Amino acid sequence: MTAVSTAKLRHLRVPPRKARWVADLIRGKNVNKAKSDLQFSDKKAARHLSALLNSAIANATQSGTVDPDVLFVKEIMVNEGPVLKRFKPRAQGRATRINKRTSHVTIVLGEK
């Protein structure tokens, strides 16, 4: 079970905590099962991770030596990206900081 291909998605405008919920759904699964799970998930991150999974599959099959039916999600990591800091006006002239978090996602596919 070796790593066949990887794909990275950087600066995804979804907080890492929420993206990890979706990543946990597909970790260790066959790519066909993972695709269907992402398709029927109603989370925002699922749409982006589905595109990333398709990219990783395309990277693996580019050489023509790998059958896409034997691929599985060997590893998926969701790390924290840069935080966009914004301010919201509050009562009595105060302001509160709003952190808009981003994620870096890496998918590694393996061959069974």
Residue pairs with C-beta under 8 A, 6 or more apart in sequence:
1 74
1 110
1 111
1 112
2 110
2 111
3 74
3 75
3 108
3 109
3 110
4 60
4 66
4 71
4 109
4 110
4 111
5 56
5 57
5 59
5 60
5 66
5 108
5 109
6 56
6 59
6 106
6 107
6 108
6 109
7 52
7 53
7 55
7 56
7 59
7 106
7 107
8 52
8 104
8 105
8 106
8 107
9 48
9 49
9 51
9 52
9 103
9 104
9 105
9 106
10 81
10 104
10 105
11 81
11 82
11 102
11 104
12 19
12 45
12 48
12 81
12 102
12 103
12 104
12 105
13 100
13 102
14 44
14 45
14 48
14 102
14 103
15 101
15 102
15 103
16 78
16 79
16 80
16 81
16 101
16 103
18 43
18 44
18 45
19 45
19 49
19 78
19 103
19 105
20 78
21 43
21 45
22 38
22 41
22 43
22 45
22 46
22 49
23 45
23 49
23 76
23 77
23 78
23 105
25 34
25 37
25 38
25 41
25 46
26 33
26 34
26 37
26 38
26 49
26 53
26 73
26 76
27 73
27 75
27 76
28 72
28 73
28 74
29 37
29 72
29 73
30 71
30 72
30 112
31 53
31 57
31 68
31 71
31 72
31 73
31 109
32 69
34 53
34 72
34 73
35 50
35 53
35 54
38 46
38 47
38 49
38 50
38 53
39 46
39 50
45 103
48 105
49 105
49 107
52 105
52 107
53 73
53 107
56 107
56 108
56 109
57 68
57 71
57 109
60 66
60 68
60 71
60 109
61 68
66 111
70 111
70 112
71 109
71 110
71 111
71 112
72 109
72 110
72 111
72 112
73 107
73 108
73 109
73 110
74 108
74 109
74 110
75 106
75 107
75 108
75 110
76 105
76 106
76 107
76 108
77 105
77 106
78 103
78 104
78 105
79 103
79 104
79 105
79 106
80 101
80 102
80 103
80 104
81 101
81 102
81 103
81 104
82 102
83 99
83 100
83 101
83 102
84 99
84 100
84 101
84 102
85 97
85 98
85 99
85 100
86 97
86 98
86 99
86 100
87 95
87 96
87 97
87 98
88 95
88 96
88 97
88 98
89 95
90 96
